[in-house]
Amino acid sequence: VILILLLMALLTALYIVIIDQIRKWLKNVSRGYIFTYKNAKIIILISYCFVLLGLFESIIKLAGNFAMYHFLGHNSKLYALIDKDIETFSDFFFNFNFTLIFAGIIIWVIGNVFKYGAFLQDEFDYTV
């Protein structure tokens, strides 16, 4: 139970980091600083947080499943009656949120595009 609470606290911290970084990015954009290295780093940090969210949600589900299984006295038939979502062994272990992981990869690509845009912006500023 303590492990689940610790994981939930980490999950909440990740959400707070994402919201704070989005706020910083929007503040920079509203000031007119769009293609900067700082914005690229912020977007890349947000992408890493999305990937971690996808992994942490599966770890929390796994810890919850183990806690319930242990609470039921390692009775797999009773556990199968309680949780209808788990039909096979792979359902018990591998329930990653691939949507968040894929979104993190796409945001990472966008962050690298912003980094390249910042490079081009610097080159343009120095030549003019």
TORMAR-92924 format. One record per atom (N, C-alpha, C, O): residue number from 1; residue in one letter; x, y, z. Coordinates in nm, 3 decimals. Example, Ala and Ser with C-alpha at 12.3 -4.5 7.8 and 13.67 -1.06 7.14 Angstrom:
     k   r      east     north        up
     1   A     1.319    -0.569     0.780
     1   A     1.230    -0.450     0.780
     1   A     1.320    -0.330     0.780
     1   A     1.424    -0.332     0.846
     2   S     1.285    -0.225     0.708
     2   S     1.367    -0.106     0.714
     2   S     1.290     0.003     0.787
     2   S     1.341     0.114     0.804
# end
This chain:
     k   r      east     north        up
     1   V     0.083    -0.119     0.000
     1   V     0.000     0.000     0.000
     1   V     0.088     0.126     0.000
     1   V     0.057     0.224    -0.068
     2   I     0.198     0.122     0.076
     2   I     0.287     0.237     0.080
     2   I     0.352     0.259    -0.056
     2   I     0.372     0.373    -0.099
     3   L     0.385     0.150    -0.125
     3   L     0.442     0.161    -0.259
     3   L     0.344     0.227    -0.354
     3   L     0.383     0.312    -0.435
     4   I     0.219     0.190    -0.346
     4   I     0.117     0.250    -0.433
     4   I     0.102     0.398    -0.402
     4   I     0.091     0.479    -0.494
     5   L     0.102     0.435    -0.275
     5   L     0.092     0.576    -0.239
     5   L     0.214     0.655    -0.287
     5   L     0.201     0.768    -0.332
     6   L     0.331     0.595    -0.276
     6   L     0.452     0.661    -0.324
     6   L     0.447     0.680    -0.475
     6   L     0.483     0.786    -0.526
     7   L     0.402     0.578    -0.546
     7   L     0.390     0.590    -0.692
     7   L     0.286     0.693    -0.731
     7   L     0.305     0.766    -0.829
     8   M     0.177     0.702    -0.657
     8   M     0.075     0.804    -0.685
     8   M     0.131     0.944    -0.660
     8   M     0.098     1.038    -0.733
     9   A     0.215     0.958    -0.558
     9   A     0.278     1.088    -0.532
     9   A     0.372     1.126    -0.646
     9   A     0.376     1.241    -0.688
    10   L     0.448     1.028    -0.697
    10   L     0.535     1.055    -0.811
    10   L     0.455     1.089    -0.936
    10   L     0.494     1.176    -1.014
    11   L     0.343     1.022    -0.955
    11   L     0.256     1.051    -1.069
    11   L     0.200     1.192    -1.059
    11   L     0.194     1.264    -1.159
    12   T     0.158     1.232    -0.941
    12   T     0.109     1.368    -0.919
    12   T     0.220     1.470    -0.943
    12   T     0.195     1.576    -0.999
    13   A     0.340     1.439    -0.899
    13   A     0.453     1.530    -0.922
    13   A     0.481     1.545    -1.071
    13   A     0.514     1.654    -1.117
    14   L     0.469     1.436    -1.147
    14   L     0.488     1.446    -1.292
    14   L     0.384     1.537    -1.356
    14   L     0.416     1.617    -1.443
    15   Y     0.259     1.523    -1.312
    15   Y     0.153     1.611    -1.365
    15   Y     0.183     1.757    -1.331
    15   Y     0.162     1.845    -1.415
    16   I     0.230     1.783    -1.212
    16   I     0.262     1.920    -1.171
    16   I     0.378     1.975    -1.255
    16   I     0.375     2.091    -1.296
    17   V     0.480     1.892    -1.280
    17   V     0.592     1.935    -1.363
    17   V     0.546     1.968    -1.504
    17   V     0.588     2.069    -1.562
    18   I     0.459     1.884    -1.559
    18   I     0.408     1.909    -1.695
    18   I     0.331     2.040    -1.700
    18   I     0.351     2.121    -1.790
    19   I     0.243     2.061    -1.604
    19   I     0.163     2.185    -1.603
    19   I     0.253     2.307    -1.586
    19   I     0.232     2.409    -1.652
    20   D     0.353     2.299    -1.499
    20   D     0.444     2.410    -1.478
    20   D     0.526     2.440    -1.603
    20   D     0.544     2.556    -1.639
    21   Q     0.574     2.336    -1.669
    21   Q     0.654     2.357    -1.790
    21   Q     0.570     2.413    -1.905
    21   Q     0.618     2.496    -1.981
    22   I     0.446     2.369    -1.917
    22   I     0.357     2.425    -2.019
    22   I     0.331     2.572    -1.990
    22   I     0.325     2.653    -2.082
    23   R     0.314     2.607    -1.863
    23   R     0.293     2.747    -1.825
    23   R     0.415     2.831    -1.863
    23   R     0.400     2.941    -1.916
    24   K     0.535     2.780    -1.837
    24   K     0.657     2.852    -1.874
    24   K     0.668     2.868    -2.025
    24   K     0.704     2.975    -2.074
    25   W     0.636     2.763    -2.099
    25   W     0.644     2.768    -2.244
    25   W     0.545     2.869    -2.301
    25   W     0.579     2.947    -2.390
    26   L     0.422     2.867    -2.249
    26   L     0.322     2.963    -2.297
    26   L     0.360     3.106    -2.262
    26   L     0.332     3.198    -2.340
    27   K     0.422     3.126    -2.148
    27   K     0.468     3.260    -2.111
    27   K     0.576     3.308    -2.206
    27   K     0.575     3.424    -2.247
    28   N     0.668     3.221    -2.242
    28   N     0.772     3.258    -2.339
    28   N     0.713     3.289    -2.476
    28   N     0.755     3.384    -2.542
    29   V     0.616     3.210    -2.518
    29   V     0.554     3.233    -2.649
    29   V     0.477     3.365    -2.648
    29   V     0.481     3.439    -2.747
    30   S     0.408     3.395    -2.539
    30   S     0.333     3.521    -2.533
    30   S     0.425     3.643    -2.533
    30   S     0.383     3.751    -2.574
    31   R     0.548     3.628    -2.488
    31   R     0.646     3.736    -2.490
    31   R     0.715     3.750    -2.625
    31   R     0.790     3.845    -2.648
    32   G     0.688     3.656    -2.715
    32   G     0.748     3.663    -2.848
    32   G     0.871     3.578    -2.866
    32   G     0.931     3.580    -2.973
    33   Y     0.912     3.504    -2.766
    33   Y     1.028     3.416    -2.774
    33   Y     0.979     3.277    -2.812
    33   Y     0.945     3.196    -2.726
    34   I     0.977     3.250    -2.943
    34   I     0.920     3.124    -2.989
    34   I     1.028     3.020    -3.014
    34   I     1.031     2.916    -2.948
    35   F     1.117     3.047    -3.107
    35   F     1.222     2.951    -3.140
    35   F     1.348     2.985    -3.060
    35   F     1.439     3.051    -3.109
    36   T     1.350     2.938    -2.936
    36   T     1.466     2.955    -2.849
    36   T     1.507     2.819    -2.795
    36   T     1.428     2.724    -2.793
    37   Y     1.632     2.812    -2.751
    37   Y     1.679     2.686    -2.693
    37   Y     1.607     2.654    -2.562
    37   Y     1.587     2.537    -2.529
    38   K     1.568     2.757    -2.490
    38   K     1.495     2.737    -2.364
    38   K     1.360     2.671    -2.391
    38   K     1.321     2.578    -2.320
    39   N     1.289     2.717    -2.493
    39   N     1.161     2.654    -2.528
    39   N     1.180     2.510    -2.575
    39   N     1.100     2.423    -2.543
    40   A     1.287     2.487    -2.651
    40   A     1.314     2.350    -2.697
    40   A     1.340     2.257    -2.579
    40   A     1.292     2.144    -2.577
    41   K     1.417     2.305    -2.480
    41   K     1.443     2.223    -2.361
    41   K     1.315     2.197    -2.282
    41   K     1.295     2.088    -2.230
    42   I     1.229     2.297    -2.275
    42   I     1.102     2.280    -2.203
    42   I     1.016     2.175    -2.273
    42   I     0.958     2.089    -2.206
    43   I     1.007     2.181    -2.405
    43   I     0.925     2.085    -2.479
    43   I     0.983     1.944    -2.467
    43   I     0.908     1.848    -2.454
    44   I     1.114     1.932    -2.471
    44   I     1.176     1.799    -2.458
    44   I     1.154     1.744    -2.317
    44   I     1.131     1.624    -2.301
    45   L     1.159     1.829    -2.214
    45   L     1.129     1.785    -2.077
    45   L     0.984     1.738    -2.065
    45   L     0.956     1.638    -1.999
    46   I     0.893     1.808    -2.130
    46   I     0.752     1.766    -2.129
    46   I     0.738     1.630    -2.196
    46   I     0.661     1.546    -2.150
    47   S     0.812     1.607    -2.304
    47   S     0.803     1.477    -2.372
    47   S     0.852     1.364    -2.282
    47   S     0.792     1.256    -2.278
    48   Y     0.962     1.388    -2.209
    48   Y     1.011     1.285    -2.117
    48   Y     0.908     1.257    -2.007
    48   Y     0.890     1.142    -1.966
    49   C     0.841     1.361    -1.960
    49   C     0.739     1.343    -1.857
    49   C     0.622     1.260    -1.910
    49   C     0.566     1.178    -1.837
    50   F     0.585     1.280    -2.037
    50   F     0.477     1.200    -2.095
    50   F     0.514     1.053    -2.102
    50   F     0.432     0.966    -2.072
    51   V     0.637     1.024    -2.142
    51   V     0.682     0.885    -2.148
    51   V     0.682     0.824    -2.007
    51   V     0.638     0.711    -1.988
    52   L     0.731     0.900    -1.909
    52   L     0.730     0.851    -1.771
    52   L     0.587     0.829    -1.719
    52   L     0.562     0.735    -1.644
    53   L     0.493     0.916    -1.760
    53   L     0.353     0.896    -1.720
    53   L     0.300     0.764    -1.773
    53   L     0.233     0.690    -1.701
    54   G     0.330     0.734    -1.898
    54   G     0.286     0.606    -1.955
    54   G     0.343     0.487    -1.882
    54   G     0.274     0.387    -1.863
    55   L     0.468     0.497    -1.839
    55   L     0.530     0.387    -1.765
    55   L     0.479     0.380    -1.621
    55   L     0.452     0.271    -1.570
    56   F     0.466     0.497    -1.555
    56   F     0.422     0.498    -1.416
    56   F     0.279     0.447    -1.400
    56   F     0.248     0.379    -1.302
    57   E     0.192     0.479    -1.495
    57   E     0.055     0.428    -1.485
    57   E     0.051     0.277    -1.489
    57   E    -0.028     0.215    -1.417
    58   S     0.135     0.216    -1.572
    58   S     0.137     0.070    -1.576
    58   S     0.197     0.012    -1.449
    58   S     0.154    -0.093    -1.401
    59   I     0.298     0.079    -1.393
    59   I     0.358     0.030    -1.268
    59   I     0.257     0.041    -1.154
    59   I     0.251    -0.046    -1.068
    60   I     0.179     0.148    -1.152
    60   I     0.076     0.163    -1.048
    60   I    -0.030     0.055    -1.061
    60   I    -0.074    -0.002    -0.960
    61   K    -0.072     0.026    -1.184
    61   K    -0.170    -0.082    -1.203
    61   K    -0.112    -0.216    -1.160
    61   K    -0.181    -0.297    -1.097
    62   L     0.015    -0.239    -1.194
    62   L     0.080    -0.364    -1.156
    62   L     0.091    -0.376    -1.004
    62   L     0.065    -0.483    -0.948
    63   A     0.128    -0.268    -0.937
    63   A     0.137    -0.271    -0.791
    63   A     0.000    -0.292    -0.728
    63   A    -0.013    -0.365    -0.630
    64   G    -0.102    -0.231    -0.785
    64   G    -0.238    -0.252    -0.735
    64   G    -0.283    -0.396    -0.753
    64   G    -0.348    -0.453    -0.665
    65   N    -0.250    -0.455    -0.869
    65   N    -0.284    -0.595    -0.892
    65   N    -0.214    -0.688    -0.794
    65   N    -0.274    -0.781    -0.742
    66   F    -0.086    -0.662    -0.769
    66   F    -0.014    -0.745    -0.673
    66   F    -0.068    -0.729    -0.532
    66   F    -0.078    -0.826    -0.456
    67   A    -0.104    -0.607    -0.496
    67   A    -0.160    -0.584    -0.362
    67   A    -0.293    -0.657    -0.346
    67   A    -0.318    -0.719    -0.242
    68   M    -0.377    -0.651    -0.448
    68   M    -0.506    -0.720    -0.440
    68   M    -0.485    -0.872    -0.438
    68   M    -0.552    -0.942    -0.362
    69   Y    -0.394    -0.921    -0.519
    69   Y    -0.366    -1.065    -0.522
    69   Y    -0.312    -1.112    -0.387
    69   Y    -0.349    -1.220    -0.340
    70   H    -0.226    -1.033    -0.326
    70   H    -0.172    -1.069    -0.195
    70   H    -0.281    -1.061    -0.088
    70   H    -0.286    -1.144     0.002
    71   F    -0.369    -0.961    -0.099
    71   F    -0.477    -0.945    -0.002
    71   F    -0.574    -1.064    -0.008
    71   F    -0.630    -1.103     0.094
    72   L    -0.592    -1.121    -0.127
    72   L    -0.683    -1.234    -0.143
    72   L    -0.617    -1.368    -0.109
    72   L    -0.677    -1.473    -0.132
    73   G    -0.498    -1.364    -0.056
    73   G    -0.432    -1.487    -0.013
    73   G    -0.380    -1.570    -0.128
    73   G    -0.380    -1.693    -0.119
    74   H    -0.336    -1.506    -0.236
    74   H    -0.280    -1.571    -0.354
    74   H    -0.379    -1.668    -0.419
    74   H    -0.339    -1.770    -0.475
    75   N    -0.507    -1.635    -0.411
    75   N    -0.610    -1.718    -0.473
    75   N    -0.642    -1.658    -0.610
    75   N    -0.714    -1.558    -0.620
    76   S    -0.588    -1.720    -0.716
    76   S    -0.603    -1.664    -0.850
    76   S    -0.745    -1.677    -0.902
    76   S    -0.789    -1.593    -0.980
    77   K    -0.818    -1.779    -0.862
    77   K    -0.957    -1.794    -0.909
    77   K    -1.046    -1.685    -0.849
    77   K    -1.131    -1.630    -0.918
    78   L    -1.026    -1.654    -0.722
    78   L    -1.102    -1.548    -0.659
    78   L    -1.066    -1.412    -0.719
    78   L    -1.152    -1.326    -0.737
    79   Y    -0.939    -1.395    -0.749
    79   Y    -0.894    -1.269    -0.811
    79   Y    -0.955    -1.254    -0.950
    79   Y    -0.992    -1.143    -0.990
    80   A    -0.964    -1.363    -1.025
    80   A    -1.023    -1.358    -1.159
    80   A    -1.171    -1.322    -1.152
    80   A    -1.223    -1.260    -1.244
    81   L    -1.238    -1.361    -1.045
    81   L    -1.379    -1.324    -1.030
    81   L    -1.395    -1.175    -1.000
    81   L    -1.493    -1.113    -1.041
    82   I    -1.300    -1.119    -0.929
    82   I    -1.308    -0.977    -0.893
    82   I    -1.273    -0.887    -1.010
    82   I    -1.344    -0.789    -1.036
    83   D    -1.166    -0.918    -1.081
    83   D    -1.118    -0.831    -1.189
    83   D    -1.143    -0.900    -1.323
    83   D    -1.073    -0.994    -1.359
    84   K    -1.243    -0.852    -1.395
    84   K    -1.280    -0.911    -1.524
    84   K    -1.188    -0.866    -1.638
    84   K    -1.191    -0.927    -1.745
    85   D    -1.108    -0.760    -1.617
    85   D    -1.020    -0.711    -1.724
    85   D    -0.900    -0.801    -1.746
    85   D    -0.841    -0.801    -1.854
    86   I    -0.865    -0.876    -1.646
    86   I    -0.746    -0.961    -1.656
    86   I    -0.789    -1.101    -1.696
    86   I    -0.852    -1.173    -1.618
    87   E    -0.752    -1.139    -1.819
    87   E    -0.790    -1.270    -1.870
    87   E    -0.668    -1.361    -1.888
    87   E    -0.678    -1.483    -1.875
    88   T    -0.554    -1.301    -1.918
    88   T    -0.435    -1.381    -1.940
    88   T    -0.322    -1.327    -1.855
    88   T    -0.335    -1.224    -1.789
    89   F    -0.212    -1.398    -1.857
    89   F    -0.093    -1.358    -1.781
    89   F    -0.038    -1.225    -1.832
    89   F     0.006    -1.142    -1.753
    90   S    -0.041    -1.203    -1.964
    90   S     0.012    -1.079    -2.020
    90   S    -0.075    -0.959    -1.982
    90   S    -0.024    -0.848    -1.969
    91   D    -0.206    -0.979    -1.964
    91   D    -0.292    -0.870    -1.918
    91   D    -0.256    -0.827    -1.777
    91   D    -0.273    -0.711    -1.740
    92   F    -0.206    -0.920    -1.700
    92   F    -0.169    -0.890    -1.562
    92   F    -0.043    -0.805    -1.555
    92   F    -0.030    -0.719    -1.468
    93   F     0.051    -0.828    -1.646
    93   F     0.180    -0.761    -1.638
    93   F     0.196    -0.644    -1.734
    93   F     0.252    -0.541    -1.696
    94   F     0.149    -0.657    -1.857
    94   F     0.182    -0.559    -1.960
    94   F     0.060    -0.476    -1.997
    94   F    -0.007    -0.505    -2.096
    95   N     0.033    -0.375    -1.920
    95   N    -0.077    -0.283    -1.953
    95   N    -0.023    -0.141    -1.958
    95   N    -0.069    -0.054    -1.884
    96   F     0.074    -0.119    -2.047
    96   F     0.132     0.014    -2.065
    96   F     0.033     0.104    -2.136
    96   F    -0.050     0.058    -2.214
    97   N     0.042     0.232    -2.107
    97   N    -0.040     0.330    -2.177
    97   N     0.039     0.379    -2.297
    97   N     0.114     0.477    -2.289
    98   F     0.023     0.309    -2.409
    98   F     0.100     0.341    -2.528
    98   F     0.061     0.474    -2.589
    98   F     0.138     0.532    -2.665
    99   T    -0.057     0.523    -2.559
    99   T    -0.098     0.654    -2.609
    99   T    -0.009     0.763    -2.551
    99   T     0.038     0.850    -2.625
   100   L     0.014     0.760    -2.421
   100   L     0.101     0.859    -2.359
   100   L     0.246     0.844    -2.405
   100   L     0.315     0.944    -2.425
   101   I     0.292     0.722    -2.421
   101   I     0.429     0.699    -2.466
   101   I     0.447     0.751    -2.609
   101   I     0.547     0.815    -2.640
   102   F     0.350     0.722    -2.696
   102   F     0.357     0.770    -2.834
   102   F     0.346     0.922    -2.840
   102   F     0.415     0.986    -2.919
   103   A     0.260     0.980    -2.756
   103   A     0.250     1.127    -2.750
   103   A     0.382     1.187    -2.704
   103   A     0.423     1.291    -2.754
   104   G     0.449     1.123    -2.609
   104   G     0.579     1.170    -2.564
   104   G     0.682     1.168    -2.675
   104   G     0.765     1.259    -2.685
   105   I     0.679     1.065    -2.758
   105   I     0.773     1.058    -2.870
   105   I     0.745     1.169    -2.971
   105   I     0.838     1.231    -3.022
   106   I     0.619     1.193    -3.000
   106   I     0.583     1.299    -3.094
   106   I     0.623     1.436    -3.038
   106   I     0.674     1.520    -3.111
   107   I     0.600     1.460    -2.910
   107   I     0.638     1.587    -2.848
   107   I     0.790     1.601    -2.848
   107   I     0.841     1.712    -2.863
   108   W     0.862     1.491    -2.831
   108   W     1.008     1.495    -2.836
   108   W     1.056     1.539    -2.975
   108   W     1.149     1.618    -2.988
   109   V     0.990     1.487    -3.079
   109   V     1.024     1.527    -3.216
   109   V     0.997     1.676    -3.235
   109   V     1.078     1.747    -3.295
   110   I     0.883     1.724    -3.183
   110   I     0.851     1.866    -3.194
   110   I     0.955     1.949    -3.118
   110   I     0.993     2.056    -3.166
   111   G     1.000     1.903    -3.004
   111   G     1.103     1.973    -2.929
   111   G     1.233     1.984    -3.007
   111   G     1.300     2.087    -3.003
   112   N     1.269     1.878    -3.078
   112   N     1.390     1.883    -3.160
   112   N     1.371     1.975    -3.281
   112   N     1.467     2.038    -3.326
   113   V     1.250     1.983    -3.333
   113   V     1.222     2.080    -3.440
   113   V     1.238     2.222    -3.386
   113   V     1.293     2.308    -3.455
   114   F     1.191     2.246    -3.266
   114   F     1.209     2.378    -3.204
   114   F     1.357     2.407    -3.181
   114   F     1.400     2.522    -3.195
   115   K     1.434     2.306    -3.146
   115   K     1.579     2.327    -3.125
   115   K     1.645     2.365    -3.257
   115   K     1.729     2.454    -3.261
   116   Y     1.607     2.297    -3.364
   116   Y     1.662     2.332    -3.494
   116   Y     1.614     2.470    -3.538
   116   Y     1.690     2.545    -3.599
   117   G     1.489     2.503    -3.508
   117   G     1.438     2.637    -3.537
   117   G     1.514     2.744    -3.460
   117   G     1.538     2.852    -3.513
   118   A     1.551     2.715    -3.337
   118   A     1.631     2.810    -3.258
   118   A     1.769     2.828    -3.321
   118   A     1.822     2.938    -3.324
   119   F     1.826     2.719    -3.371
   119   F     1.955     2.728    -3.440
   119   F     1.944     2.816    -3.563
   119   F     2.028     2.902    -3.586
   120   L     1.839     2.794    -3.644
   120   L     1.820     2.875    -3.763
   120   L     1.793     3.021    -3.728
   120   L     1.839     3.111    -3.797
   121   Q     1.719     3.044    -3.620
   121   Q     1.691     3.181    -3.576
   121   Q     1.820     3.251    -3.534
   121   Q     1.840     3.368    -3.566
   122   D     1.906     3.183    -3.463
   122   D     2.035     3.241    -3.424
   122   D     2.121     3.271    -3.545
   122   D     2.184     3.377    -3.552
   123   E     2.124     3.180    -3.640
   123   E     2.202     3.204    -3.762
   123   E     2.149     3.324    -3.838
   123   E     2.227     3.404    -3.890
   124   F     2.017     3.337    -3.846
   124   F     1.956     3.451    -3.915
   124   F     1.987     3.581    -3.842
   124   F     2.018     3.682    -3.905
   125   D     1.979     3.579    -3.710
   125   D     2.006     3.700    -3.631
   125   D     2.151     3.745    -3.647
   125   D     2.178     3.865    -3.649
   126   Y     2.244     3.651    -3.657
   126   Y     2.385     3.688    -3.668
   126   Y     2.421     3.734    -3.809
   126   Y     2.514     3.814    -3.825
   127   T     2.352     3.687    -3.909
   127   T     2.384     3.729    -4.045
   127   T     2.323     3.864    -4.078
   127   T     2.376     3.937    -4.162
   128   V     2.212     3.899    -4.014
   128   V     2.149     4.028    -4.042
   128   V     2.204     4.130    -3.951
   128   V     2.164     4.246    -3.957
# end
